[in-house]
């Protein structure tokens, strides 16, 4: 019975989906549904600070400034920034950037649908998993490049080593985590070539292998050079991600490694059952070396840090590894193969639920408060008014999230900030300049709130008692608006981020056409 099922699956998987429309119309319908889903979520998506930071760097700087100086403060290589730099010079707007991001997602799914050797049920389910449908398509960050590059790697794995090296090199220039993944795939490819040589199988020519190695090394060197941190880089934000004073360095590393494996599952303890099953399945395929990208990703996460959107990278990595090792011969499914597929089906099923949650969430919640805050501040800025910015309290992120408002304005927005973007340097004086800036009585003061620990939402009674808020109010300002948003994660959100906008209590600093509110409680804008 298992043999019959395997034969039917193999026949379906090997059917040329990229043939004429009569053969591939189900794939086209699936692609159309995926495109509609992504487009409908982009139409309701409010970009947040991480999306804005890369945009502002690309908008404000020359290529030389970007790559020679400021990318060394970002902790990642510059492939995405280079793409944004080109788009901006082609007059693509900030909002249209997200449609480019969605188009990249559609291209990646097209490769998956028309070239992957999987049976249709699997090819049609994977595009709607959370990270492929939402996190790496709707949210316009460097990670949107990952599914397309990894699926192309899988499709070209047994073809040109030079093209493969180019793709792996580009993958390394997306982010630090993807550089580790790229190295893992390069190692796996070297293992396969060595095995083929021992078996006496034909290999690519030495010239092509040496050329591929040279291409890969050059692109790896470019990634290391651009991501290498500056001497004065401020790393407080990275410490904030996993800060636990009670943990030893080894305990922190182990915690981060476990987080990198668990965050893509729900409930997370399922990961400690599913990952052994996946490992069992790859060993049953005699393809344990294709788990090297996962191992490199986990080790990098343990050494540096990992968040929810990083952990999702294991999804396209596993898809690519399955693709490369998918059986090409009719054979009975092993127990390990069945267990691995069951684990992957469980992950996809849960993540399709996450995608449905994101679809609803984008219509009923603000992913970010930046757009609404920008609209509120627009009359102030248009009339020549100044804005001062500071964090409401010390959370380890300083004023980073205020950069999310900047793309909606031309030029530098904050009077006490030296750059148009957030500069992650110990020499940044934004906070130090804040008291003097407020004493100059700007038209508006912006304080940044981010949830930490158990404080999941802004509370006026609690948060307006912080020293910074008390100082601002002592200078004749009152809280006019609070704009809040929260990133969607799993079946919930990633914690609230709020912009608190203070205006002069006598009304002289009110934006044109906007009356400062006079009633309590403080109005908090949530969709």
Secondary structure, 3 states (H helix, E strand, C coil): CHHHHHHHHHHHHCCCCCCCHHHHHHHHHHHHHHHHHHHHHHCCCCCCHHHHHHHHHHHHCCHHHHHHCHHHHCCCCCHHHHHHHHHHHCCCCHHHHHHHHHHHHHHHHHHHHHHCCCCHHHHHHHCCCHHHHHHCCCCCCCCHHHHHHHHHHHHCCCCCHHHHHHHHHHHHCCCHHHHHHHHHHHHHHHHHHHHHHHCCCCCCCHHHHHHHHHHHHHHHHHHHHHHCCCCCECCHHHHHHCCCCCCCHHHHHHHHHHHHHHCCCCCHHHHHHHHHHHHHHHHHCCCHHHHHHHHHHHHHHHHCCCCHHHHCHHHHHHHHHHHHCCCCCCCCCCHHHHHHHHHHHHHHHHHHHHHHHHHHHHHHCCCCCHHHHHHHHHHHHHCCCCEEEEECCCCCCCCHHHHHHHCCCCCCCECCCCCCCCCCECCCCHHHHHHHHHHCCCCEEEEEEECECCECCCCHHHHCCCHHHHHHHHCCEEEEEEEEEEEEECCEEEEEEEEEEEEECCCCCCCCCCCCCCCCCCCEECC
